[in-house]
Amino acid sequence: MAATGGPPAQRYDHPRASQAIIASARQQGNPMINFVKSTAVEFAEGLVPDYLTGPETAVLFISLRFQRLHPDYLQRRIQALGKRHRSRVVLCRVDVEAPEEALEQVTLATFHGEMSLLVAWTDAEAAGYLETLHRYQSKGAEALMGRLAEGDSKTRLTEVLTTVKGVNRTDAALLATRFGSFAGIASTSEEEFQRCPGIGDKKVKQLRHVFHTPFFPS
């Protein structure tokens, strides 16, 4: 007789993902779920992503409180998720004071994992993101993120840059205006940074460290 029991097999998809938000069983108890009103939430054992908001949209959830306690967790989850889904999103819940350092870690993990990042400051906001992802599940990743983010691309770039320690909104707006894109800023030389008003040596070193330190150790 074959053995029974044991952990459920890992799965990356679910046949009901187009009709409901599919949540991993490990997300039971997440207070965010109580704020999902526009669609059903169904739990599934063995689900690798934390949420499926469509057949091709996978979501990993991380709170900054958890990030502080387990700084390598998100990196491992991103690696385990792989690139099976067309749209891959990290949903980050800000639930700590002085979130800059932890949010920077999450931003870098998301960037190096080639995923999209959504930052929510309340459980209701996080639930709204899940509902919107489910509503626009048939859209490509770029169209999807355009629906979710308020403001133009420069505004969103400013939000990302301010997660770098020491970079304020004025600095970020200046960099976004001068270099135009995240890729443009990441490839900027130290000399070019220093020609920007208000970007001193300390900020230059921090920016260069963020953009050029390998995230995954060799």
Stockholm file with secondary structure:
# STOCKHOLM 1.0

chainA/1-218         MAATGGPPAQRYDHPRASQAIIASARQQGNPMINFVKSTAVEFAEGLVPDYLTGPETAVLFISLRFQRLHPDYLQRRIQALGKRHRSRVVLCRVDVEAPEEALEQVTLATFHGEMSLLVAWTDAEAAGYLETLHRYQSKGAEALMGRLAEGDSKTRLTEVLTTVKGVNRTDAALLATRFGSFAGIASTSEEEFQRCPGIGDKKVKQLRHVFHTPFFPS
#=GR chainA/1-218 SS CCCCCSSCCCBSCCTTTTTSEEEEGGGTTCGGGGGCCSSCEEEETTBSSSEEEETTEEEEEEEHHHHHHCTTHHHHHHHHHTTCSSEEEEEEECCSSSCHHHHHHHHHHHHHTTCEEEEESSHHHHHHHHHHHHHTTTSCHHHHHHHHSCSCHHHHHHHHHTTSTTCCHHHHHHHHHHHCSHHHHHTCCHHHHHTSTTCCHHHHHHHHHHHHSCSSCC
#=GC SS_cons         CCCCCSSCCCBSCCTTTTTSEEEEGGGTTCGGGGGCCSSCEEEETTBSSSEEEETTEEEEEEEHHHHHHCTTHHHHHHHHHTTCSSEEEEEEECCSSSCHHHHHHHHHHHHHTTCEEEEESSHHHHHHHHHHHHHTTTSCHHHHHHHHSCSCHHHHHHHHHTTSTTCCHHHHHHHHHHHCSHHHHHTCCHHHHHTSTTCCHHHHHHHHHHHHSCSSCC
//
